[in-house]
Amino acid sequence: MASNIRLFVEENLQTGIDLEIKASQFHYLKNVMRLAIGAEVTLFNGRDGEYLAEITDSGKHSMTVKLMKQSRPQSDDPDIWLIFAPIKKSRLDMIAEKATELGVAKLVPVITDHTKVERVKTDRLRANAIEAAEQCRRLTVPEITEPMPLQKLLDNWEVTRRLLVMDETTVEDGDAGVSMATLGKSKDGQACDAILIGPEGGFSASELDLLGNLPFVTKVSLGGRILRAETAALAALTLWQELIGEIYK
């Protein structure tokens, strides 16, 4: 049985090898969780599955663990990206944490015409994503890209990936829009999509025109209410999971 304490590590994992745990992870195991020699922890790296490890040595600044056995093989997550305009720090932390729990493969901050927060600390987002992956028993940590202008993102888009744009103007115009429930899977039947959430002030008219003329874009409505950015992101991801059947696995 795997330990309830999980750590994400960068090193390759294999039964029988020793790993040194240092810095903040060492502090967490020794001073927060009060683990000593003989205690068990679970390690994963996003590539080699999950391994049960035992603490075999503990010093002042590091401890050594031996990998005893693989507790779960590596598995692939659905290939879903969350693209979002940055918002205030605490709410951005929430997006990174909850999107990781909901299985996002990639987090992509984009700068739009109405984006008010343009500086994004991607190392902070990654730390939040790692902690969420550790706690929710996920085997991978989502990739997090540096912020980029929306136009640059669209110019380099792979047209085989469907872009689902959460468009609040369908609510304002009294248009029901396309709902997730009626959307259906992508044409090739694969779970290969991206969800785009706009800024607090919504997309500009020129951005909506641009998006509306792209063949890989589908504008989607989340219902009759105007949602905050983080609420829209999590609602869209949850509905997408239901769409592909992931939520019932």
Helices and strands as residue ranges (DSSP letters): E 6-8, E 18-22, H 23-27, I 28-32, E 40-44, E 50-58, E 62-72, E 79-84, H 89-101, E 106-111, H 122-136, E 143-144, E 148-149, H 150-155, E 162-166, H 169-172, E 178-179, H 180-183, E 192-197, H 205-212, E 217-221, H 229-244, G 246-248
